[in-house]
Every structure is written in structure tokens, then in C-alpha cells.
Amino acid sequence: DGVLPWVEERLTELEAKTPVLFDETDGIDFEAVADTKPDVILAAYSGLTKKDYDTLSEIAPVVAYPDAAWATPWREIIRTN
């Protein structure tokens, strides 16, 4: 499901739902993202383009990578997300 075991364990402890994850390999399915009615879209480790960011921002606030696509260090992802 794309969630690391330690994340899954913590979600279980918190009785929280696993977030919906999307694979952007073949592009972003914006309709599927919108269908989840997100409060926020977390994409600190992604390959979002400016166009993707703008489209997603019409759905919900977006937390994108700070500098370069697919280059955010994991510690910064944790702080950012």
C-alpha cells in the first residue's frame, strides 16, 4: 500500500486511517484526488510541475517540495508534512 511498516504501526496506535496514496508515474489522476475530498495534499517528495501544483491547489492546499523534484531529504519531508 506504499506505507512503511513503522508508519502503519503508528497509524494503528492512533486509530487513524491510512492516507490515500497516489502513484504519479502515469500522471496525476486529478479527479481521483478530488474524489477523496482532501483537507491538504502532501507532496513534499514528488515530481509536481507548476501546472500540477496549480491544478491540485484548486482541490486543496498543497505542500510541495521546497527546492527540487524528488530531492527532499526524509528529515525535511517529516518536518514539512
C-alpha positions in Angstrom: 0.0 0.0 0.0 3.0 2.3 -0.1 3.1 2.9 3.7 6.2 2.0 5.6 5.7 -0.6 8.4 6.6 1.9 11.2 4.1 4.4 9.8 1.4 1.7 9.6 2.1 0.8 13.2 1.8 4.4 14.4 -1.4 4.9 12.4 -2.8 1.8 14.1 -1.8 3.1 17.6 -3.5 6.4 16.8 -6.6 4.6 15.4 -6.1 6.7 12.3 -6.9 5.8 8.7 -4.1 5.2 6.3 -3.9 8.2 4.0 -4.8 7.7 0.3 -1.6 7.5 -1.7 -1.4 8.1 -5.5 1.3 7.0 -8.0 2.1 9.8 -10.4 4.1 7.6 -12.8 1.5 7.9 -15.5 0.4 11.4 -14.5 -1.8 12.6 -11.7 -5.5 11.5 -11.7 -6.8 14.8 -10.6 -10.4 13.6 -10.5 -9.4 10.7 -8.2 -7.6 13.1 -5.9 -10.6 15.4 -5.8 -12.9 12.5 -5.0 -11.0 12.0 -1.7 -12.0 15.5 -0.7 -8.7 16.2 0.9 -8.1 18.9 3.6 -4.5 19.1 2.3 -2.3 17.5 -0.4 1.1 16.4 0.9 3.7 16.3 -1.9 7.0 17.2 -0.3 8.6 14.2 -2.1 7.1 14.3 -5.6 7.7 15.4 -9.1 4.9 18.0 -9.3 5.1 20.5 -12.1 3.9 24.1 -11.7 0.8 23.1 -13.7 0.2 20.1 -11.5 0.6 22.3 -8.4 -1.9 24.9 -9.8 -4.5 22.2 -10.6 -4.1 20.5 -7.2 -4.3 23.8 -5.5 -7.8 24.2 -6.9 -8.7 21.0 -4.9 -7.0 21.7 -1.6 -3.9 23.5 -0.2 -0.7 21.7 -1.5 2.5 21.2 0.4 5.1 20.7 -2.4 8.8 20.1 -2.4 10.9 23.1 -1.3 13.7 23.1 -3.9 13.8 20.3 -6.5 11.5 17.4 -7.6 12.3 14.1 -5.9 15.1 15.6 -3.9 13.7 16.4 -0.5 15.6 14.7 2.3 13.5 12.5 4.5 14.0 14.6 7.6 12.8 17.7 5.8 9.8 15.7 4.5 8.8 14.8 8.1 9.1 18.5 9.1 7.3 19.7 6.1 4.5 17.2 6.0 
